[in-house]
Amino acid sequence: DGEGYMYTGTWTAESRDGTFFCVSTDDDGVVNGVKEPEWKFVPSGSTKDTDNITYDPDLNGTLDDEGSVTKRGFYWAGAYATDKYVAVGSDDGTGENDPTANGVFYTLNPKTGEIIDKISGIKGDIRTTVVYDNGHLYFCTKGGLMYKVDVDASGNLSNESYMDLGNQVTAAPIVYKNKIYVGVRGDGGQFDPDGGHFFAVIDNSGTLSADSLMYKLPIAGYPQAAALLSTANEDVDYDQDGK
């Protein structure tokens, strides 16, 4: 019915299993103050706990002898949920400063946790909230990529495009009309006011590419929170350039 469920995830280390799970908000199934999840999604599938567990068979089939190659969790990975699908991204399973093309973006069945569709081979941990606008899903990675993906009402994905912003992105993008706004870390330290950090303003009129960046707005510090966009003064021509 699309109502009465909460979705969230866990993380323990860069290359250890985390769990994305669903909990109903009713009072059924509470034992000693603890409520069990409706389902749990462990991407690698390498867990002894098999009760209500779903996993990615492609990752499960590529585990090495240590069972750690494809272990990954969900860190700041906010989901977008509907009554037909839940969209969420995973870590890439490698070191913090070693982004690899091993991240995966999923749409899951909201009632069972089964995979509906996915995009594999994404560079870097997906540590932003997934944003929806007008038939598209948007997210970014610590590998510096900004993604735009078409999604239908059933959660099927297509026509993904992306651009490279050059450095880590962990803040949810804001999409408004034909622009995307998102915070990006610079090359300096994350707390360095002169570290080259900025908000990117991106052309969203079509697919994303290297030419989609319109301009950068410098900011003193790595912006890791989603911005707030107000439309109150959007028709004011502050610099009187006629635009």
C-alpha positions, 0 to 999 in steps of 0.5 A, a space after each residue: 500500500 506504500 504506507 507504514 514502512 521505514 527504510 534505512 541502512 547500516 555501515 561498519 567499514 569500507 569493505 565489510 557488510 552493511 544491511 539495507 532494511 525495511 521496518 513496518 511502523 505497526 505494533 506487530 511482531 514486537 518482542 521485548 521491545 524489539 521489532 524485526 525488519 520485514 526484510 534485509 538486503 545484504 548486497 554480497 549475500 555473505 552472511 550466516 543470517 539467512 532469514 528474510 535476506 536478499 542479495 545481489 547474485 552478481 556480487 555473491 558470485 564474485 567473492 574471493 577466498 576472504 569473502 570481502 571483495 564485494 562486501 559493502 554497506 550503506 553510509 549516508 545513502 538516503 533512499 527514495 521510496 514509492 509504493 512500487 520501488 525503493 531506490 538506493 546506492 551502495 558503497 564500492 567496497 574499497 578503501 576510503 580514498 580509493 574510489 573504484 568502479 564497483 558501486 551499485 545503484 539499486 531499485 528494490 521491491 519495497 515489500 520484499 527487498 528483491 532487486 528490480 533493477 540496478 546499475 553496476 560499475 559506478 565509480 566511488 561510494 554512493 553516499 548521497 540521498 537519492 533525489 527524484 524529479 520528473 521521471 529521473 533519479 539523481 545521486 552523486 558519488 565520492 568518486 566525483 560523479 553526478 548521475 542522472 537516470 531515467 526511472 519508470 513507475 515500476 522502478 526500471 532504470 534506463 538512459 543513465 548519464 553522468 558527469 565528473 565533478 572532479 572530487 568527492 560529493 556526499 551532499 544530496 543534489 537539488 533539482 529545480 527547473 533545468 538546473 542541478 545544484 550540489 556541493 563538491 569538495 575541493 582539493 584541500 582539506 575538508 575544513 580548509 576555507 581555502 580548499 577549493 570547495 564549491 557548489 556546482 550549478 549544472 545544466 539539466 536540460 538533457 543528458 549529463 556530460 563533461 559540458 554540463 557544468 555551468 559555473 562554480 560558486 566557491 564556499 569556505 569548507 566542504 559542503 556535505 549537507 543538502 542546500 535549501 533552494 528558495 524561489 522567493 527572489 528568482 525573478 530579481 536581476 541582482 547584477 542587472 545584466 538582463 538575465 
